[in-house]
Amino acid sequence: MITLIKNIQELLQVRETSVSKVSGAEMAVLPTIKNAFLIIKGNLIADFGPMENLPEINADKIIDAAGKVVLPAWCDSHTHIVYAGNREQEFVDRINGFTYEEIANRGGGILNSAKKLNETSEEQIYEESKLRLEEVMHLGTGAVEIKSGYGLTVEGELKMLRVIKKLAENYPVSIKATFLGAHAFPISYKENKAGYIDEIITKMLPEIAQNKLADYIDVFCESGYFSVEETEKIMQAGIEFGLKPKIHVNQFNSIGGIQAGVKFNALSVDHLEIMNPEDIEALKNTETMPVALPSCSYFLSIPYTPAREMIKAGLPLALATDFNPGSTPSGNMNFVIATACIKMKMTPEEAINAGTINGAYAMGLSETHGSITKGKKANLILTKPISSYYQIPYAFGSNLIDSVFIEGQII
């Protein structure tokens, strides 16, 4: 199957030679071709360039994209899409003045989701989760990371990871699975934290590794959750079972989680709402991708990741949704891109780089996703007619997507 998209007003994120990520000042550079074509063969990008260089081709399908923009599908490297029910009552509680921490301390938050998940059948969780996955695909997401972490029991965590595996088998979108058993301490282990960590290491991890249920291991390193020492112990165990770390850090406090992530060569450190100069310094010249979650800041009314300071320091930055029932019940990457521009003062070029090539890096998918490069997956967004790609973050409440291609096919 050969598809030709012609007369593209502007083709974004064009990389003749693939790069793994962009950092610092490079983030402001978004290579594009105006009045372009793109050829898809099977599920891969076969060729692209300016219309005057369009070769003679016998295409099975021709799409005229006059007035429209084409860019790589979003790469959402941090989500909790698999969960049961919702936490809309907590949303109202926060409006009435309760903080996220206060809600958690009275049995809400993560423990609330864990209770619901353990009471819900695996089939029902799959049915609920697939609707969310289908939604984000139609919103332009072509690769997504999904975490466990709402089980907090051996069977609950395995159940979540099996659902993630089933989604990956049944949908064309690229899915990476992350084991987040260390999301919170369950009530039954409130006075025996070492016992729960032992359960993660001796019971959960061997089963996960044996059944190949996860790519990464995550820990919520935060005051009131997992300490730096506990985080390091869990990361080390995960590495021994073949799982690379990706960790939650600096959401409410800076306690040394970033330094721990760098020490263990974490693929990404995520959240970063509270950043001290030493945190930024620790990330310089490392292979660890900082990931910001601006719609979480929006929903919880907490600080935004200081993108300008981080980019000025020469760091890369990725953007992700944090789609989850408690702090970000949205998987809309278009809103994330807009919010990063509006609230974090990222330029449209920086935000698009952060949501495509750098997002792919934060999932270990740089070689196949995140840019318009020959041989990469034909995961693409075709916009409606727009004046320029600046309209994507500018018109933040509008759906500007005409079509989404996943593996070369319109979904």
N, C-alpha and C positions, 0 to 999 in steps of 0.2 A: 504494500500500500504506500503510495507516494502522494503527499499533500503539499501543495504550493500555496503559501500565503504571500500575496503580492500587494504592491502599492502601500506598504506599511508606512504610515506617517513618520513614525520613529521606532526603531528597534533598540531596546535598552539592554544594558549589561552585556555588551558584546566583548568577548575575550577570545581573540584568535588563539592565544596560548593560555591555557587555563591557569588561574592562580588559586591558591588554597584559601587565602583570606586577604583583606585589605586593612591597613592600620593607619592611624594618625591622619596626616594630610592626604594620604591616598584615598581615604574614605570619601572625600569631596569630589573625586573623579569618577564619573559614571560614563564609560565609553558607549556611544550610540551611533547609529547610522540612520540618516533621514532618507525618506523615500526608498524603502528597502524591500527585499524579498527574503523569505525563509523557506527552505525545503525540508520536509520531514520524510524520512524513509523508515517504515516500520515504527519503532518507538524511539528513534534517535534523530537528533538534529544532523542533517546531512550536508547542508550548505546554506549560506546567507551572504548578503552583500547589498550594494546599491542596485536599484532597478536597472540602471544602464548596463550592469554586468550579469543580468539574469541569463543563464544558459538556456538553450533549447531543451525542453523537458516534456516528457509525456506523463503528466500527472493524473492520478486517479481522481483527485479532488482539488479544485482551485477556489481559494477564498480571497475575495477582494477586500483588503483592509484599509481602503482609502479613508483618511481622517482618523484612523485608529492607531493605538500604540500596542506593541507587543513587548512583553518582558518575561523573564523566567517566573515560574510559579513560586509562591512564597515557601520558605523553608522554616517551619515553626519548630524550634529546637527544645521547647519546654512546655509540656501540657500534662494535664491530669484528666484526660477525656473520659477514662473509664471510671465511672462511679455510679452509685445508686441514689435515686431520688434527687432532692435538692436541699438548699439551706436558705430558702427565701425568708423564713421567719427571722433568721439571724440578720438578714439585710434590713428588715424593719427594726430589729433591736439596735442596730448601729445608728439608724436614723434617730432613734429615741435616746441616744447618748452612750450606749455601751461600746467599749473599745473591743478590738479583735482579741486582745489578751483576756479581757474580762469575760467575754463569751466563751473562750476556750477554758478558762478556769472553772466555769460552772457546767462543764460537760458538753459544750458546743464545739464548734470548729471541727478539727480533724477527727476527734473522737466521735462526734455526731455522725460524720460520714462513715466512719468505721463500723458503728453500730448498724447503720442502714445497710451497708454492703454485706456484712456477715449475716443479715436476716434475709437477703435477697438471693434468688437462685442465679446460678451462672448464666443460664439462658436469658433470664430477664435482664441481667446486667449487659449482656451482649446486645440485646435488642435496643436498649436505651442508648448504649454507647455508639452503635453503628449509625444512629440518626445524627449524633453530634459529628461523627467523622464525615458523613455525607454532606453535612452543612458546611464544614470548613473546606472541603474539597470544592464545593460550588462557590465559596468565597475566595478561591484562588490558591489554596494550600496544596502543594504537590509533594511535600515530604513533612513528616511529623514525628516527633518523639512523644511517647506516652509512658507515664510513670505508674507504678503501683503505689502503695502507701496508704490506702484506705482499708486495708485488711487488718494489719497489725496482729495477725495470727498466722500460723503456718499455712493453714488451709485458705484463709482469706487472701493472703498475698499471692499464693499459687493460683487461686481462682482468677484474680485480676490479670496475672501474667498470661494465663491461658486465654483469656478473652482478648488481650492485646495480640497474642499470636494468631488467634482466629481472624481478627480484623485484618492483620497483615496478609493472611492467606486468601481472604475473600475480596480484598479491594486492591486496585492497581497503585494507589498512593504508596510511597515508600514510608515504612514505619520502623522506627527504632524503639526498643523496649528498655525501660530503666527500672531496676528494682529499688524501691524506696521504702523498704521495711522500717527504716530509721526515720520515719516521718513524725512520730510522736511516741510517747510511752503509753501503752494501753493501761486502762484503769487497774487491771489485775496485777500490773507490775509497777504501780506507782511508788511503792516502798522497796522495790527490788529492781532497780534499773540495770544493774549488772546481769541479773537473770534474763532480762529481755534481750540485752545485747548478745548474751550467750546463745539465746534461741535463734537470733538472726544468723549468727556465725555457724552454729553447729547443726541447726535443723533446716533453716530456710535456704541458705546459700548452697549446701550440697544438692538439694532437690532441684533448685533453679539451674545449677550448672549441669547436672546430669540430664535434665530435660531441655537444655538450651533455650531457656525461657527469657533471657535478658541479655542485652548488649552492655549495659552500664549499671553502675551502682551509685546511689544518691543517698545523702544524709541531710537532714534539716539541722544545720549547725547554727544554733541560736540560743540566746538566754531563755531558760525555761524548757528547752528541748534537748538537743544533744550538745555536749561540751566539745571543745576542740580535741581534748584527749580521747573522748568517746568516738568522735568523728574519725580521727586518725586510725583508731583500732578497727573500725568498721571498713574504712577505705582499704586498709591493708589486707583484711580478710577477703574483700571483694576482688582485689587484684590477684590474690592467690587462687581464686576460683575463676580467673580469666575475665573479670569485669573491670572496665576502665571507669574511674570516678568522674561524676558530674555532680556538683554539690550546690545546695541552697545555702547562701551566705549573706550576711549584712542586710537582712530585710528590715530589722528593727534596731539592731545593735552591731557594732564592730567589735568582735571578740577574738579575732585572729583566725577566722575561718578561711579567708583568702590565702593567707600564708600557708595554712595547712593544705589547701587545694593545690597550690603551686608546688609545695614540697612533694606531694604525691602525684605530680604531673597530671592533674585533673584536666579532662578535655575542656570543661567549662566551669565557671563559677557564676551562679545565677542569682538574680534579684538586685543586689548592690545599691539599694536605696540610700544606705548610710555608708559613705566612703570617706575615710581619713587620708591625708597625704601618704602615710605609710602603706595603706592598702593599694593605692595607685602605684606607688614605687615598687611594691612586691610583684605586680603584674608585668612590669617592664621586661622585655627580652625573654618572655616565656612562651611556651606553646599553648597556654591556657587561654581560652576565649572568654572574655567578660560578656555576660548576657543580661540585658535590661528587659524588664517586664512592665512597660508603662501603663497598660490598662489595669494592672493590679494597683499601682499607685493611684490611678484615677478612681477606682472603685472603693478603695479603703481610705482615700484622702490621706495618704502618707507621702513622704518626699519622693521625688523622682530621681532616678539615677543621674548623677552629674555628668552627663555625656560630654559637654563642652570641655570640662576639666580633663576628662579621660582621653578624649581625642587630641587635645592640645599636648598631652603628655606622650603622645605617640602610640597609644594603645588602639587595638581593634575593638569593635563593639558589635554584638549581634542583638537583634530584637526578636522577642517571642511573646506569645499570648499569655502563658500561665493558665490556660483554660481549665477552670476547676469550679466546684460548686460553692466554695466559700468566699474566695477573694477575687475571682475573675470569671464570672459565668458567661464568658464570650470567647470564641475562637476566631474572631475576625481580625486577621492580620492587616487588613486595610485600615481599620481603626487604630491599630497599634502604630502603623507607619505615620498616620496623621497625628496621633497623640505625641509621638516622639518629636515631630516637627513643631507642634504647637506648644507643648509643655517642656520639652527638653532642649528646644532650640537647635535641633539637628536640621541640616539642610535636606531637601528632598533627595539629593544624591546620596548623602550619608545614610539616610534612613532606608533607601532602597538597597544600597549595598549591605546594610545591616540585616535586612530581611531576606536577602537572597544568598549571596556568596558567603557571608559570614555566618548566616544561619545554617547553611550546609556544612561548614567547617565544624560547627558546634554539635553536629550529629555524625561526624565522620563521613560525610557524603560529598566532599569537595570535588572528587574525581568524576562524579556523575550528575551532580545537581548544582543549581545556583547561578549559572551563567549561560549565555548564548555562545556555546562552543561546539564545534563539530565533534560528534561522537558522544555528546552528553544526552541525557534523557530529554525527550521532547515534552517537557512539562512546562506549559506556557499559559500566560494570561493574555487574552485579546480584549482590549478595552472597547467600550462604546466610542463613538466619535468624541474626541476631547481636544481642547485647544493646545494642550501640552501635558507632559507627565506631571507637571506641578499641580494639575487639577486633582491628582489622586489624593494627596494629603489636604489640599485646599478645600475640596468639596467633601468634607469628612463624613457627612451624613448620607451621601448618595451612593448608590450601587452603580459603579462605572464599568462593571465587568460585562462584556458581551458573551465571551466563551472562555472556558477553561479546558486546556488539553492536558491529559495525564497519560503518559506512555504513548504519546502521539495521537490519542483519540479524544474527541470532544466528549466530555462527560455530561 
